[in-house]
Amino acid sequence: MPHRPDQSYRILLEPSFLSKLQGLDMIARMIVEGFLTGLHKSPYHGFSVEFAEHRQYMPGDPIRHVDWKVYAKSDRFYIKEYEQETNLRSYLMLDVSSSIPFTGEEGRIEKIRYGTWLAAALAYLMLQQQDAVGLLLFSDRIHKVIPARSARSHLRILFGAMEVALREALEAASQKGDQLRRTDMGPCLEALADRTPRRGLMILISDLWDSNPARVMRALKHFRHLEHEVVVLHLQDPREDRFDYRDETIFVDMETGEKLSLQPWEVRKDYKRLMAERIAYYKKECGENRIEYERILTDTPFDAALLRYLEKRSRLH
């Protein structure tokens, strides 16, 4: 029988499995362990160091760094030299507005929960690599900024803030009136850009339900102007993508509380066209400004987003 690679690690990357676990620290560790196991089984390895050049072997050099392929060709010993790793400074920018607690199907996790788990896993992975990581929580205002630190104890501070933000976002989404949080990320991102002049990696985790996409892009371009690398992780619920409602439905704007009774089949075509246009806009603008854009549905395993981070990190060293 043909050999089949062990894929058991993939369950650690599945949102449905992780929803059975308690504690953000446990969830983040499971995601990262599953991801790293998968990384070792795939061609995506070697992100932590980059090869620089050869030099002649000197007494006392570690034998493990001898390039035996070069020796076989030249009959001389050469050492592989590697570029020294330096700490990367990163910020996770997590949307906690009232639209992001949405889930389109009972039993599926909300966008805010998916985004929080993803941010926690990224923070865990970054600190494992001795990178400094900070956090921005925002909606139409900045709720919290935690400066970037690389100490392992910093993880407890980040997880604590994320857990509070998750609970408050879910509570705010269930309220009406003044408790609702609109999305206005442009000014929030601009404010963070002004505070982080040092080159680093900025990761935006949001459903991008902002009424002013041009201002969002202006803020992201500001980061690029400051020579930051930027990754946009666009979260969507599968139901938002398919819009496959069949019965007459009352839709509620989660950021204003406005209600609208619709027959979905009559508006599906226009809805999907407008959604495609918005996605195309972000893809085009991000592509033209060397910003990584990744659309992620909340039933997607977490490894795609973590790989984006490692790819960007490798380019910064």
N, C-alpha and C positions, 0 to 999 in steps of 0.2 A: 504494500500500500504506500502511496506517496506520503512524504512527511508533511505534516501540517503544523505551522508555527503556533506556539502557545499564544492565544489572544485573551487569556483570562484577565490580564491587566486592564482591558478596555472597560470592564464594569466599573472600575474606579473613576472613570471619566464620564459616566452616564448620569445626567441630572436625576433620572428616576430612581437610581440606586442611592445617590447621595441624599435624596430627600428623606431617607429613612434614618439618617445619622443626626446626632445632636452635637452642637458646638461648632463654631466657625473654625477653630483650630484643627479639629478632627477632619472636617470637610476639606480644608485647604491642604492638609498633609496627604489625605487620600488622593486628591486630584494630582498633586505634584508627584507623588510616588508612582501613580499610574502613568503619568506623562513621561517621567524619566525612564521607567521600565520600557515603555513603547519606543522612546528615543533610542535606547540601546539596541532595539530590534529593527531599527529602520535605518535608511541612509542618512538621516538628519543627525549627525553626530559631529563632534569636534568644534562646537561653538565656543568653548571656554578659552581656547588659546588659538592663536594664528601663527602659522609657520612663517619665519622671517628669512633665514639664510643658513648656509653651511659655513663652518670654519674648521680648521685642522684640529684634530684631537690633541689634547695636552694631558700629560700625566695628572691624575686626580679628577678628570672629568667623569661623570657618571656613564658607565658602559651602556645603560639603557637608552642614551641619547645618540649612540652611534648609528649612522645611516648605513645599514648593511647592504642596501642595494647599490649605493655609491661605491662601497668597498669592493663589491663583486665586479664592478666595471673598471675601477681604477687601481685596485690593490692598495689603496690608502684609506686611513681612518679619518672620517669627517664627522663632526657633531652637528646635529640639527639645533639651531638656535631658535628660540621662540620669543615673540614679542611679550614683554611683561604686561600682565593684566593690571589695569587700574580700576579703581572703584567708579562705577557709573552712578550718576544721580538721576533718579526717576521720580515722576509724580503720577499717581493714579487719580484721575479726575472722574468722580462717580456721580452720575445724575440721580438725584433723589426727589424729583418732581412728582406730582400726583398722577401723571400718565404712566409712570414706569412700574407701579405695582400691578398693572393689568395682567391677567391671564385669560385666555380665550376658551379654556376647557378645564373642567373640574379634574383635579388630580395633577395638572401640570403646574410647575412652579412659576411664580410671577417673574416678570422681567427684572424687578428690583432684587429679588432673591438670587436669580441667576447672575446678575451683574455683581452683587456683593460677593458671592462665592468666587466668581472669576477674579475680582480684585484681591480677595484674600489669598487665592492661590498664587497670583502674580507676586504679591508682597512676600509670601513665603519663599517662592523661588528666587526672588531678587536678593533677599537677605541670606539665603543659602550661599549665594555667589558673592557675598560680602559687598553688595551694592547698597547704596543709600536710597531709601524709598520714602516718599511723602504722600500725603493724601489731601485731596480737595473734595469736599461734599457740597453740592450746589443744587439749586433749582432756579428760581428767579432772583436769588441772592445767595451769597456764600454762607453756608451753615457752619462749616468748620474747615480750617486749614491746619494740617500737621506737618511741620517742616521735615525735610528728608533727613534720615539718620540711617546708619548702617549697623548699629548695635543689635544683637539678637533680641535683647529685651524690648526693643522698639516694636516688635511684632505684637506684643500684648497691648500696647497703646493703640496700634492701628486696628486690631481686631475689636477692641472695646468700642472704638468710635464707629466702626462699621456696624456692629451689632445694634448699637443705639440708633444709628441712622436707619437701619432696616426696620426696626420696630416702629420708629416715629413715622417713617414714610408710609407704612401699611396703615397705621392709625390715622394719619392725615388724609389718606385716600378714602377712608370710610366716612369722613366728616363732610360737612357742607360749608359753603360760604367762605369765611376768612381763613379756615383751616386748609383750604386747597392751595396747592403750590403750582403755579404756572412754570413753564420752562422759558428761561431767558438766559441762555448760557454765554452769550457773547461778552457782556460786561464781567461776568465771573471769570471767564478764561483770560480776558485781558488783564484783570487784576492779578491773577497768578503769574502771568507772563512778566508783569512789571516787577514781581518779587523774585523772579528766578533768572537772573541774567547769565548764570553759568550754564554752559552747554550740557544737555542731558537728554533724557527720553521722556516724552509726555504721552500718556496713554489715556484717551478719552473713552469712557464707557457710558453709553447713552442710547436712548431710543430715537434721538434726534427729532422729537416732536417739538421743534422750535418754530415759531411763526416767522422768523427772520433768518433763513439759511445763509443769506449773504453776510450777515453779521457774524454768524458762527464761523464761516470760512475766513472772514477777516481776522478773527481772533486766532484761528489755527495758523494763518499765514504769519501772524505776529510771532508765534513760537518759531516758525521756520526762519524768519528774519533774524532771530536771536541765535540761530544755528542749532536749535533743538531738533532732534528726530521726533516725529509725531506719528502715533498710531491711533486710528479711529476704529473702535469696535461698536458697530451699529447693531443694537439688540432689537429683535422683533419676535413677537409671538407668532407661531405658525398660522394662527387664525387671522392675524393682521395681514399676513402674506396672502393667504388663500381667499379670505372673505367669503367663506362658503356657507354663510347663514341661509337657511331655507325658508323660515317662517317670518311673518311680519314681526319686526323687532324694535324695541325702544332702545336707542343708543344714547349713552350718557357721556358727555365730554368730561373726562376725569379731572380736568384742570379748571373748569368753570362751573360744572354741575348742570350745564344746559342739556336738555333732553330733546330727542328728535325721534319720532316714530317713522320707520321706513319699511318699504318692501325691498329687501336686499337685492333681489334679482333685477330690480329696475335701476339700481345705482352701481351694481358690481363692476360693470365695464368702465364707467367713469372713475370709480374708486381705484381700480387696478391701474388705469392709465396714469392717474395723478400720483399714485404710489411709485410707479415705475419712473416717472419723470423726476420725482424727488431723489430716488436712489441714483438715477443717472447723473443728476446734478452733482451730488456728493462724490460719486466715483470720478467724474470728469475733473472737478475742481481739485480733488485730492491728488489725482494722477498728475495734473499739470504743476502741482506744487510739491511733488515728491513727498506726499503724505500717504502712509499706508492706510487703506480703507478695507475693512472686513465686515461684511454683513453676517450676523450670527442669529439663527433662530434658537429659541430657548429649549428646543429638544435636541440640540446639537451637543455632542461630547466636547469637553473643554480643551482638547489638545490643539485645535486649530489656532485659537487665540494665543496659547502659550508659545506655540512655534513662531508666531509673528513676533513676539517679544524677543525670543532668542535670535531670530534673524536680524532684527534691528540692533540688538546688543552687539552682535558680532561685527556689524558695520562701524560701530563707534570705537572699536579698539584697533 
